């Protein structure tokens, strides 16, 4: 028996099927095939991708064209608009997913997912209209693969706009997520993305930290992505209580701040460009922008990081510990990384100081060789260097 015949609810869809062989849905506001269909109705779901796809499936089942599809917690009804709460059905969501992939391919499905996780209030109805157009019998399977390139179509343009916003936020999260090492061995990162992109970037971090448990917590959407070295889980509507930091975490953070300072060129200081590449809204969770201590205790940090070393090694100075670390096979991996990070930060700081001094000497030499001359506007200009400076 065909799947559509085994389920009376599915059988009521008639010609509206999400399997790539669907007929043209009715025009907006039409109630053809269902006398109980509503004209001005908003579908409300639980805010998940499965909930949105369940709402799309329900629109085909009920032969309705909803004017809004939105998460229930963020929805504000319009004047005279009725509401219909859609329960999340995993089977229905999977059918929608299979239909999108069968007709438009994996790239189209990824574009729909990125648009669906956007915080734009219209993302639900934008996704529904795009799926309806994709499933139209007037769009062949060959044309469906190129449908996203038709940016002159307002339905496609709306989806492309939301996809672009999500892609930009994904890149921000890949670049500007900073982890803290907790005392219990877990690495924790707090972030505040403008779109709910944590589920989209978890795979990126799992590929790089697959042997280390970590948590990425989105404080804007109260969503935590958890990797326990075996599988990924997502926990919604949760508040995270941060644990005590590991003894070596302060050393890591200070080394990163010194590296950030060492790579900066004072002569090319451009705060507007920095604000463009690093959005200001992300600064509160970035290690390099957090206030630093007046004077960092390197010796104390190294002693805390080497807590597992023999007692005879704990009283050594920072320089001695750094020198001996190269020939100590018994050092733990985290301690060796802390030593290496500190050495690298100190080397780069010395190079930056030498570079700044050289630039200062060049600027002083240029100022001595230039002669101020008056201009017609009263401003002082610098003339060309004299013969004595051209040697």
Secondary structure, DSSP 8 states (H G I E B T S, - for coil): --HHHH-HHHHTTTT--SSS-------TT--TT-TT--SSEEEEE-SSHHHHHHHHHHHHHHT---SEEEEGGG----TT-EEEE----HHHHHHHHHHHHHHH-HHHHHHHHHHHT---TTHHHHHHHHHHHHT-TTS-HHHHHTGGG-TTSHHHHHHHHHHHHHHHHHHHHHHS--EEEBTTS-EEEEE--SS--HHHHHHHHHHHSTTS-EEEEETTTTEEEEE-SS-EEEEES-------B-TTHHHHHHHHHHHHHHT--GGG--HHHHHHHS-GGGGGG-GGGS---SS--HHHHHHHHTTTS-GGGTT--HHHHHHHHTT-TTS-HHHHHHHHHHHHHHHHHHHHHHHHHHHHHHHHHHHHH--EEE-TTS-EEE----GGG--
